[in-house]
């Protein structure tokens, strides 16, 4: 199977899950996976939300940020993966001056 993100339209989303600022994403969804190249622009965040659809993995490509999962804060930077398991609650916040670029993969279970 191949997914060509060059053929997927980019979307700009303000305040995802009641977060702040803007995100730019390309979304692929099927019944097993959600794969989302994501950019959280400076000053932006994904609001605190329950992870109900599956395990959410966020691989950081560039930028700086933090994730808070079930009350535990983690610093994010290039090369780190933040995993929020199904049933947990998390937020991701861009804490830097540049874009926080990540690849999000949610595996349904």
Protein Blocks (a to p, Z undefined) as FASTA:
>chain_A
ZZdfklpccdddehihhiahjddddddddfkbccddddddehiacdddddfkbccddddf
bdcddddeehiacdddehiacdddehiacddddfbfbdcddddddddZZ
